[in-house]
Amino acid sequence: MRGKWWQEAVIYEIYPRSFYDANGDGIGDLQGIIQKLDYLKDLGVTAIWICPFYRSPMDDNGYDVSDFYSVAEEYGTMDDLKALIAELHKRDMKLIVDLVLNHTSDEHPWFIESRKSVDNPYRDFYIWRKGNNGQPPTNWESFFGGSVWEYDETTGYYYMHIFSKKMPDLNWRNPKLRQEMYRMINWYLELGVDGFRVDAVAHLSKNWEFPNHEPIPGKEYVACYHEFSNRPEVHDYIREMNAHTMNRYPDVVTIGEAGGASLEDTLKYCAYDRNEFHMLIQFDHCWLDTDPSSAPYVPDKWTWKALDLRDLKRSFKKYQQGLYGKVWNTIYWSNHDQPRILSHYGTEGEQWEVCGKMLATVLYMQGGTPIIYQGEEIGMMNVKFEHLTDYRDVEIFTLYEETVGKGLASHEEMMERIHRRSRDNARTPMQWSDEPYAGFSTSEPWIKVNPNYKQINVEEQLKREDSLLNYYKKLFRIRQSTPTLIYGDFKLYLEHDENVVLYTRSDKEETYMILCNFFDRHVTVEIPEDIEVQNVTLILSNIRDCALQRQMHLLPYEALVYRLNA
């Protein structure tokens, strides 16, 4: 399969709350996105994915939806959304919106009704269970820490929430609930959206036998995510949803999000003959530097160790080769739920800009649709707020309560984990200039700006030809004008080398070679004999012009892209 608009797209993810504030209230909004569309167009972006804009009490910044048919007041109005669609289409750009199917807010009218009585017509829209001898129905742990169950005094039952307790899970076994969701999806399709990123779709099905598991010493709850992730019934729900919605709009794209999805799961979600999703966001390559054994009292993502580059290359190879010709891939470094890539796999030191160019090269020359997260193109980094109260993410406060509050960790330790891993690292305001509040707003933002905005911002990088921002532009111009770099196959070399990433992209017409030194050290690498080093053209480099030779001496973070047999 080739030639679909989404296969040749560059997608840019926007976290509306933090992107640009057009009305000066300290919160990003839809009009702010409209005002920056020309910037995105110039970057090479052809589609934007915006995180939830729906009416919400904002416990989880919009993923806790209280009304699917209204825009949150701080983001604007439904007319603003229509204007955004029109302005995008005027620029030949597309709109992908976040579709939240797993849960709602506890302030959604459905849940307000559901909790009133055990025989309420909306009761079965959610997952309610009796307690177990005075304890929650199971000892399953939430993604945010603590129990997945919350006791409700009105009827004496517990409701399930795999995220925040203000985000009760929907019961997808209920056909009436499914029909309501399909009605909502069709409403947005008729409005003119071009696609959906389907949030947390892996969790629509749960194990309704609700077994308990043995906790580790010192912990009350068990991180048994397999009990509500990537279960077989999910695929039945997706195909039924498509039959009632997406299949009527053949040009609409769907991108599933499936945490914990294996290669085999990805093939089930997205194989060309499955009639499920067009693409999948999985996290195999994103958390290769965790060390769960170092701190078993926190969820895995809050732990770390030095990245072994060989693990990252194996992940690249697994998905690049395992999906080729069967599933269209997505390629991305980070999103609104993850640390900034420079802080995660790169460096915040003097070489940050060279490193940022290398990270862009090593990933976005691979096969699949690029999805870049706002601020990545200028090298935004993690933030290190001094006080816990400076953070805003509900996940942080649950984690802190479950560790420091229970004597499992010190305040200092958990602050370090928050500095490294918190979702708020990706949610500080976009750094547009060195003006107050980074040019994001004319008033104090909803969350503090990263103090490095004086040095790292869009305005400064637009003026400088060798900036990271201008490198992203050049990279995407090359990639999107080169069919081989969109549709060609992938071959990994030097798989066991601990410093260098080397791969080729090829089709019947031509071959490109990508060579990157991933770390802050000088390395020497021998180019394999089956790669021709004569008649070669350098088409992209992040430091210097460098002829391809059999033996290459690479500078720290050096990235080179060659067209072979030129």
C-alpha positions as CSV (number, residue, x, y, z in Angstrom):
1,M,0.0,0.0,0.0
2,R,1.3,3.4,-0.9
3,G,0.1,6.9,-2.0
4,K,-2.2,7.6,1.0
5,W,-1.9,11.2,2.3
6,W,-1.1,10.0,5.8
7,Q,1.8,7.9,4.5
8,E,3.4,11.0,3.1
9,A,2.5,13.3,5.9
10,V,4.6,15.0,8.6
11,I,2.4,15.2,11.7
12,Y,2.9,17.7,14.5
13,E,1.4,17.0,17.9
14,I,0.0,20.0,19.8
15,Y,-0.8,20.2,23.5
16,P,-3.3,23.0,23.3
17,R,-2.9,24.2,26.8
18,S,0.8,24.9,26.3
19,F,1.1,25.8,22.6
20,Y,0.1,29.5,22.2
21,D,-2.2,31.7,24.1
22,A,-4.1,34.1,21.8
23,N,-6.3,35.8,24.4
24,G,-3.8,36.4,27.2
25,D,-5.3,34.4,30.0
26,G,-2.2,32.2,30.5
27,I,-3.7,29.1,28.8
28,G,-3.2,28.1,25.2
29,D,-6.2,28.0,22.9
30,L,-7.6,27.1,19.5
31,Q,-7.1,30.6,18.2
32,G,-3.5,30.4,19.3
33,I,-3.1,27.3,17.1
34,I,-4.6,29.1,14.1
35,Q,-2.2,32.0,14.6
36,K,0.8,29.6,14.3
37,L,-0.3,27.6,11.3
38,D,2.0,29.4,8.9
39,Y,5.0,28.6,11.3
40,L,4.0,24.9,11.1
41,K,3.5,25.0,7.3
42,D,7.0,26.5,7.0
43,L,8.4,23.7,9.2
44,G,7.1,21.1,6.7
45,V,4.1,20.0,8.7
46,T,1.2,18.7,6.7
47,A,-1.1,17.6,9.5
48,I,-1.6,18.5,13.2
49,W,-2.8,16.2,15.9
50,I,-4.2,18.2,18.8
51,C,-4.8,16.7,22.3
52,P,-8.3,16.9,23.7
53,F,-10.1,20.2,23.5
54,Y,-13.4,19.0,24.8
55,R,-15.2,20.4,27.8
56,S,-13.5,19.0,30.9
57,P,-12.8,19.8,34.6
58,M,-9.1,19.4,33.6
59,D,-8.1,16.9,36.2
60,D,-5.9,15.4,33.4
61,N,-5.8,18.4,31.1
62,G,-8.7,17.3,28.9
63,Y,-8.4,13.6,28.8
64,D,-11.1,13.6,31.5
65,V,-14.0,14.6,29.1
66,S,-17.3,15.9,30.6
67,D,-18.9,16.8,27.2
68,F,-17.7,15.4,23.9
69,Y,-19.8,17.9,22.0
70,S,-18.4,21.1,23.5
71,V,-15.1,22.9,23.5
72,A,-13.5,23.7,26.8
73,E,-14.2,27.3,27.6
74,E,-10.5,28.1,28.1
75,Y,-9.7,26.7,24.6
76,G,-12.4,28.6,22.8
77,T,-15.7,27.6,21.1
78,M,-17.0,25.2,18.5
79,D,-16.8,28.1,16.0
80,D,-13.0,28.3,16.8
81,L,-12.7,24.6,16.0
82,K,-14.5,25.0,12.7
83,A,-12.3,27.9,11.9
84,L,-9.2,25.8,12.7
85,I,-10.4,23.1,10.3
86,A,-11.1,25.7,7.6
87,E,-7.7,27.4,8.0
88,L,-5.9,24.1,7.9
89,H,-7.7,23.0,4.8
90,K,-7.0,26.4,3.2
91,R,-3.3,25.5,3.6
92,D,-3.7,22.0,2.4
93,M,-3.1,20.7,5.9
94,K,-5.1,18.1,7.9
95,L,-6.6,17.9,11.4
96,I,-6.3,14.8,13.6
97,V,-8.1,15.0,16.9
98,D,-7.7,13.0,20.0
99,L,-10.5,10.4,20.5
100,V,-10.9,9.4,24.1
101,L,-12.8,6.1,24.3
102,N,-11.6,4.3,27.4
103,H,-13.0,6.7,30.1
104,T,-14.8,10.0,30.8
105,S,-14.6,12.5,33.6
106,D,-16.5,11.7,36.7
107,E,-18.4,14.9,35.9
108,H,-19.7,13.6,32.7
109,P,-23.6,13.3,32.8
110,W,-23.3,9.6,32.1
111,F,-21.3,9.0,35.3
112,I,-23.3,11.4,37.4
113,E,-26.4,9.3,36.5
114,S,-24.5,6.0,36.8
115,R,-23.5,6.5,40.4
116,K,-27.1,7.4,41.5
117,S,-28.3,3.9,41.9
118,V,-27.6,0.3,40.9
119,D,-30.5,0.2,38.5
120,N,-29.9,3.6,36.9
121,P,-30.1,3.3,33.0
122,Y,-26.5,4.6,32.8
123,R,-25.1,2.3,35.5
124,D,-23.8,-0.2,33.0
125,F,-21.9,2.5,31.1
126,Y,-19.2,2.1,33.6
127,I,-17.5,-0.8,35.5
128,W,-18.9,-1.2,39.1
129,R,-18.1,-4.0,41.5
130,K,-18.7,-4.9,45.1
131,G,-15.8,-4.9,47.5
132,N,-13.9,-8.0,48.6
133,N,-14.2,-8.4,52.4
134,G,-13.9,-4.7,53.0
135,Q,-11.2,-4.3,50.4
136,P,-11.3,-3.2,46.7
137,P,-12.5,-5.8,44.3
138,T,-8.9,-6.6,43.2
139,N,-5.4,-5.5,44.1
140,W,-4.7,-4.1,40.6
141,E,-2.5,-1.0,40.4
142,S,-3.5,2.1,38.4
143,F,-1.2,3.6,35.8
144,F,-1.1,6.6,38.1
145,G,-0.3,4.6,41.2
146,G,-2.7,3.3,43.9
147,S,-5.7,1.1,43.3
148,V,-7.7,1.0,40.1
149,W,-10.8,1.0,42.3
150,E,-12.5,4.0,44.0
151,Y,-15.2,3.5,46.6
152,D,-18.5,5.3,46.1
153,E,-20.6,5.8,49.2
154,T,-23.9,6.4,47.3
155,T,-24.4,2.7,46.5
156,G,-21.5,1.1,48.4
157,Y,-19.8,-0.1,45.2
158,Y,-16.4,0.5,43.7
159,Y,-15.9,1.9,40.2
160,M,-12.9,1.1,38.0
161,H,-10.4,3.7,36.8
162,I,-7.0,2.7,35.4
163,F,-5.9,6.3,35.3
164,S,-7.1,9.1,37.7
165,K,-9.9,8.4,40.1
166,K,-11.7,11.3,38.4
167,M,-11.6,9.3,35.1
168,P,-13.9,6.3,35.5
169,D,-13.5,3.6,32.8
170,L,-16.3,3.0,30.3
171,N,-17.8,-0.4,30.0
172,W,-17.3,-1.4,26.3
173,R,-19.2,-4.6,26.8
174,N,-22.4,-2.5,26.8
175,P,-23.7,-2.1,23.2
176,K,-25.6,1.1,24.2
177,L,-22.4,2.7,25.3
178,R,-20.7,1.7,22.1
179,Q,-23.5,3.2,20.0
180,E,-23.2,6.5,21.9
181,M,-19.5,6.6,21.1
182,Y,-20.1,5.9,17.4
183,R,-22.6,8.7,17.3
184,M,-20.0,11.1,18.7
185,I,-17.4,10.0,16.2
186,N,-19.7,10.5,13.3
187,W,-20.5,14.0,14.5
188,Y,-16.8,15.0,14.3
189,L,-16.4,13.3,10.9
190,E,-19.3,15.3,9.6
191,L,-17.7,18.4,11.0
192,G,-14.7,17.8,8.7
193,V,-11.9,16.4,10.8
194,D,-9.4,14.3,8.8
195,G,-8.6,11.7,11.4
196,F,-8.3,10.5,14.9
197,R,-5.5,9.5,17.3
198,V,-7.4,7.0,19.5
199,D,-6.3,7.4,23.1
200,A,-5.6,4.3,25.3
201,V,-7.4,2.0,22.9
202,A,-5.5,-1.0,24.3
203,H,-7.5,-0.8,27.5
204,L,-11.1,-1.0,26.2
205,S,-11.3,-4.7,27.3
206,K,-10.7,-5.9,30.8
207,N,-10.4,-9.4,32.4
208,W,-13.9,-9.7,33.9
209,E,-12.9,-12.5,36.1
210,F,-10.9,-9.9,38.1
211,P,-8.2,-12.1,39.7
212,N,-5.9,-10.9,42.4
213,H,-2.1,-11.2,42.2
214,E,0.6,-11.6,44.7
215,P,2.1,-8.1,45.5
216,I,5.8,-7.6,46.1
217,P,6.9,-7.0,49.7
218,G,6.0,-3.5,50.9
219,K,3.4,-2.8,48.1
220,E,-0.3,-3.1,48.4
221,Y,-1.2,-3.1,44.7
222,V,0.1,-5.0,41.7
223,A,1.0,-3.6,38.3
224,C,-0.7,-6.3,36.4
225,Y,-1.4,-4.2,33.3
226,H,-2.0,-7.3,31.2
227,E,-5.4,-7.6,32.9
228,F,-6.6,-4.5,31.1
229,S,-4.3,-4.1,28.1
230,N,-4.3,-5.5,24.5
231,R,-6.9,-8.2,25.2
232,P,-8.5,-10.0,22.3
233,E,-11.9,-8.4,22.6
234,V,-10.4,-5.0,21.7
235,H,-10.1,-6.0,18.1
236,D,-13.8,-6.8,17.9
237,Y,-14.7,-3.4,19.3
238,I,-12.4,-1.6,16.8
239,R,-13.8,-3.4,13.7
240,E,-17.4,-2.7,14.9
241,M,-16.5,0.9,15.4
242,N,-15.1,1.2,11.9
243,A,-18.1,-0.4,10.4
244,H,-20.3,2.3,12.0
245,T,-18.0,5.2,11.5
246,M,-14.6,5.4,9.7
247,N,-15.5,3.0,6.9
248,R,-17.9,5.6,5.6
249,Y,-15.0,8.1,5.2
250,P,-12.3,6.4,3.2
251,D,-9.9,9.3,3.3
252,V,-9.9,9.6,7.2
253,V,-6.9,8.3,9.0
254,T,-6.9,6.4,12.4
255,I,-3.9,6.1,14.6
256,G,-4.3,3.8,17.6
257,E,-2.3,4.2,20.9
258,A,-1.5,0.9,22.5
259,G,0.9,0.9,25.5
260,G,2.6,-2.4,25.9
261,A,1.8,-3.6,22.4
262,S,4.2,-6.1,21.0
263,L,5.1,-6.5,17.3
264,E,2.5,-9.2,17.1
265,D,-0.1,-6.9,18.7
266,T,0.8,-4.2,16.2
267,L,0.2,-6.5,13.3
268,K,-3.3,-7.3,14.7
269,Y,-4.1,-3.6,15.2
270,C,-2.9,-2.4,11.8
271,A,-2.2,-5.1,9.2
272,Y,-3.5,-3.9,5.9
273,D,-6.1,-6.7,5.8
274,R,-7.4,-6.3,9.3
275,N,-9.8,-3.3,8.9
276,E,-8.7,-1.8,12.2
277,F,-6.2,1.1,12.4
278,H,-4.0,2.6,9.7
279,M,-1.1,3.1,12.1
280,L,-0.3,2.4,15.8
281,I,1.6,4.4,18.4
282,Q,3.5,1.8,20.5
283,F,6.2,2.5,23.0
284,D,8.8,-0.2,22.5
285,H,11.7,2.1,21.8
286,C,10.7,4.8,24.3
287,W,11.5,3.3,27.7
288,L,14.7,1.2,27.0
289,D,16.5,2.9,29.8
290,T,14.3,1.8,32.7
291,D,15.6,-0.4,35.6
292,P,12.5,-1.7,37.5
293,S,14.6,-3.7,39.9
294,S,16.3,-0.6,41.2
295,A,13.0,0.8,42.7
296,P,10.2,-1.8,42.8
297,Y,8.0,0.5,44.8
298,V,7.4,2.8,41.8
299,P,6.0,2.0,38.3
300,D,8.7,1.1,35.8
301,K,8.8,4.4,33.9
302,W,10.1,6.2,37.0
303,T,13.3,4.2,37.1
304,W,16.4,4.6,34.9
305,K,19.8,3.3,33.8
306,A,22.2,4.2,31.1
307,L,20.8,3.5,27.6
308,D,22.3,0.5,25.8
309,L,22.3,1.6,22.1
310,R,22.1,-2.0,21.0
311,D,18.7,-2.3,22.6
312,L,17.5,0.8,20.8
313,K,18.7,-0.5,17.4
314,R,17.1,-3.9,18.0
315,S,13.8,-2.1,18.6
316,F,14.2,-0.1,15.4
317,K,15.0,-3.2,13.4
318,K,12.1,-5.2,14.9
319,Y,9.5,-2.7,13.8
320,Q,11.1,-1.4,10.6
321,Q,11.6,-4.9,9.2
322,G,8.8,-6.7,11.0
323,L,6.1,-4.3,9.8
324,Y,7.5,-3.6,6.3
325,G,4.9,-4.4,3.6
326,K,2.3,-5.4,6.3
327,V,1.7,-2.3,8.5
328,W,2.4,1.4,8.0
329,N,4.7,2.5,10.8
330,T,4.8,5.6,13.0
331,I,8.2,7.2,13.9
332,Y,8.4,9.5,16.9
333,W,10.6,10.3,19.8
334,S,8.2,11.6,22.4
335,N,4.7,13.0,23.2
336,H,2.8,14.8,25.9
337,D,3.2,11.9,28.3
338,Q,7.0,11.5,28.0
339,P,10.2,13.3,29.0
340,R,11.8,15.6,26.4
341,I,14.0,13.5,24.1
342,L,17.1,15.6,24.6
343,S,16.9,15.0,28.3
344,H,15.9,11.4,27.9
345,Y,18.2,9.9,25.3
346,G,20.4,12.9,24.5
347,T,22.1,15.7,26.3
348,E,21.3,19.0,28.0
349,G,25.0,20.1,27.8
350,E,26.8,22.3,25.4
351,Q,26.3,19.9,22.5
352,W,22.5,19.9,22.9
353,E,21.9,21.3,19.4
354,V,24.2,19.0,17.5
355,C,22.7,16.1,19.5
356,G,19.2,17.3,18.6
357,K,20.1,17.2,14.9
358,M,21.5,13.7,15.3
359,L,18.4,12.4,17.1
360,A,16.2,13.8,14.3
361,T,18.4,12.2,11.7
362,V,18.6,8.8,13.2
363,L,14.8,8.5,13.6
364,Y,13.1,10.5,10.8
365,M,15.1,8.9,8.0
366,Q,13.5,5.6,8.9
367,G,10.3,4.3,7.3
368,G,6.9,5.4,8.6
369,T,5.0,8.7,9.2
370,P,7.0,11.2,11.4
371,I,5.1,12.5,14.4
372,I,7.0,15.3,16.1
373,Y,6.0,16.8,19.4
374,Q,5.7,20.6,19.9
375,G,9.0,22.1,20.9
376,E,11.1,19.1,19.8
377,E,12.1,21.1,16.7
378,I,13.8,23.7,18.8
379,G,15.3,21.4,21.4
380,M,13.1,22.0,24.4
381,M,14.2,20.1,27.5
382,N,13.0,18.7,30.8
383,V,12.3,21.3,33.5
384,K,13.5,21.0,37.1
385,F,11.0,22.9,39.3
386,E,12.2,23.3,42.9
387,H,8.9,22.8,44.6
388,L,6.3,20.0,44.2
389,T,3.6,22.6,44.1
390,D,5.1,24.0,40.8
391,Y,3.9,20.9,39.0
392,R,0.4,20.3,37.7
393,D,0.2,16.7,36.6
394,V,-2.3,14.6,38.6
395,E,0.0,11.6,38.1
396,I,2.8,13.2,40.1
397,F,0.7,13.8,43.2
398,T,-0.7,10.3,43.2
399,L,2.8,8.9,42.9
400,Y,4.1,11.1,45.7
401,E,1.3,10.1,48.0
402,E,1.9,6.4,47.3
403,T,5.7,6.6,47.9
404,V,6.7,9.5,50.2
405,G,3.3,9.5,51.9
406,K,3.7,5.8,52.7
407,G,7.3,6.0,53.8
408,L,8.7,4.1,50.8
409,A,10.9,6.9,49.5
410,S,12.2,10.3,50.5
411,H,11.1,13.6,49.3
412,E,14.5,14.2,47.6
413,E,14.4,10.9,45.8
414,M,10.9,11.4,44.4
415,M,11.7,15.0,43.3
416,E,14.6,13.6,41.3
417,R,12.4,11.0,39.7
418,I,9.8,13.7,38.9
419,H,12.6,15.9,37.3
420,R,13.6,13.0,35.1
421,R,10.4,11.4,34.1
422,S,7.3,13.5,34.8
423,R,4.8,14.3,32.1
424,D,5.0,18.0,32.9
425,N,8.4,18.0,31.3
426,A,6.6,17.9,28.0
427,R,3.9,20.4,29.0
428,T,5.8,23.6,29.9
429,P,4.8,26.4,27.5
430,M,6.1,26.5,24.0
431,Q,9.2,28.8,23.8
432,W,8.4,31.3,21.1
433,S,10.8,34.1,22.0
434,D,12.9,35.5,24.9
435,E,10.1,37.9,25.9
436,P,8.4,37.4,29.2
437,Y,6.7,34.0,29.5
438,A,8.7,32.9,26.4
439,G,6.3,34.7,24.2
440,F,3.6,32.1,24.9
441,S,1.3,34.5,26.7
442,T,1.1,38.1,28.0
443,S,0.1,36.9,31.5
444,E,1.4,34.2,33.8
445,P,0.9,30.8,32.3
446,W,-1.0,27.9,33.9
447,I,2.4,26.2,34.5
448,K,5.8,27.9,34.7
449,V,8.0,28.3,31.7
450,N,11.3,26.4,31.5
451,P,13.9,29.0,32.5
452,N,16.1,28.1,29.5
453,Y,13.7,29.9,27.2
454,K,16.1,32.9,27.0
455,Q,18.5,30.7,25.1
456,I,16.2,28.2,23.4
457,N,13.3,29.7,21.5
458,V,11.8,29.8,18.0
459,E,12.6,33.5,17.3
460,E,16.3,33.0,17.9
461,Q,16.5,29.9,15.8
462,L,14.6,31.4,12.9
463,K,17.3,34.0,12.6
464,R,20.2,31.5,12.6
465,E,20.8,29.3,9.5
466,D,22.6,26.5,11.4
467,S,19.9,26.2,14.1
468,L,18.1,23.0,15.1
469,L,14.8,24.4,13.8
470,N,16.3,25.0,10.3
471,Y,17.8,21.6,10.3
472,Y,14.4,20.1,10.9
473,K,13.1,22.0,7.9
474,K,15.9,20.8,5.7
475,L,15.5,17.2,6.9
476,F,11.8,17.1,6.2
477,R,12.2,18.8,2.7
478,I,14.7,16.0,1.8
479,R,12.6,13.2,3.3
480,Q,9.3,14.3,1.8
481,S,10.7,14.8,-1.7
482,T,12.4,11.4,-1.8
483,P,10.1,8.4,-2.3
484,T,12.9,6.0,-1.2
485,L,13.0,7.7,2.2
486,I,9.2,7.3,2.5
487,Y,8.6,3.9,1.0
488,G,12.0,2.2,0.8
489,D,13.1,-0.9,2.9
490,F,15.3,-0.7,5.9
491,K,18.5,-2.7,6.6
492,L,20.4,-2.3,9.8
493,Y,24.2,-2.7,10.0
494,L,26.6,-2.9,12.9
495,E,23.8,-4.1,15.2
496,H,26.2,-4.9,18.0
497,D,28.2,-1.7,17.9
498,E,27.7,0.3,21.1
499,N,28.1,3.8,19.7
500,V,26.9,4.0,16.1
501,V,23.6,3.6,14.2
502,L,24.1,2.6,10.6
503,Y,21.3,1.7,8.3
504,T,20.2,2.0,4.6
505,R,16.9,2.8,3.0
506,S,16.5,1.3,-0.5
507,D,14.1,0.7,-3.4
508,K,14.6,-0.3,-7.0
509,E,15.7,3.3,-7.9
510,E,18.3,4.2,-5.2
511,T,19.9,3.7,-1.8
512,Y,20.5,6.0,1.1
513,M,22.9,5.4,4.0
514,I,22.3,7.0,7.4
515,L,25.3,7.0,9.8
516,C,25.0,8.5,13.3
517,N,27.3,8.6,16.4
518,F,24.8,8.5,19.2
519,F,27.0,9.6,22.0
520,D,29.4,12.4,23.2
521,R,32.6,10.7,22.2
522,H,34.9,10.3,19.2
523,V,34.5,6.9,17.5
524,T,35.9,5.1,14.5
525,V,33.7,2.8,12.5
526,E,34.4,0.5,9.6
527,I,31.8,0.7,6.8
528,P,30.7,-2.9,5.8
529,E,32.0,-4.2,2.5
530,D,28.6,-4.6,0.9
531,I,28.1,-0.8,1.1
532,E,29.6,1.0,-1.8
533,V,31.7,4.0,-0.8
534,Q,32.4,5.3,-4.3
535,N,30.1,7.6,-6.4
536,V,28.4,8.8,-3.2
537,T,26.8,12.2,-2.5
538,L,26.4,13.7,1.0
539,I,22.9,15.1,1.2
540,L,22.6,16.0,4.9
541,S,25.0,16.5,7.8
542,N,24.8,18.1,11.2
543,I,28.4,19.2,11.7
544,R,30.6,19.1,8.6
545,D,30.9,17.9,5.0
546,C,32.5,14.5,5.2
547,A,33.3,12.2,2.3
548,L,32.3,8.6,2.8
549,Q,35.3,6.3,3.3
550,R,35.7,2.7,4.3
551,Q,36.9,3.8,7.7
552,M,35.1,6.8,9.2
553,H,36.2,8.9,12.2
554,L,33.0,10.4,13.7
555,L,32.8,13.4,15.9
556,P,30.5,13.4,19.0
557,Y,26.8,13.2,17.9
558,E,27.8,13.4,14.3
559,A,25.0,12.5,11.7
560,L,25.5,11.9,8.0
561,V,23.1,11.0,5.2
562,Y,24.5,9.8,1.9
563,R,22.9,8.9,-1.4
564,L,24.8,5.9,-2.8
565,N,25.6,5.2,-6.4
566,A,24.9,8.8,-7.2
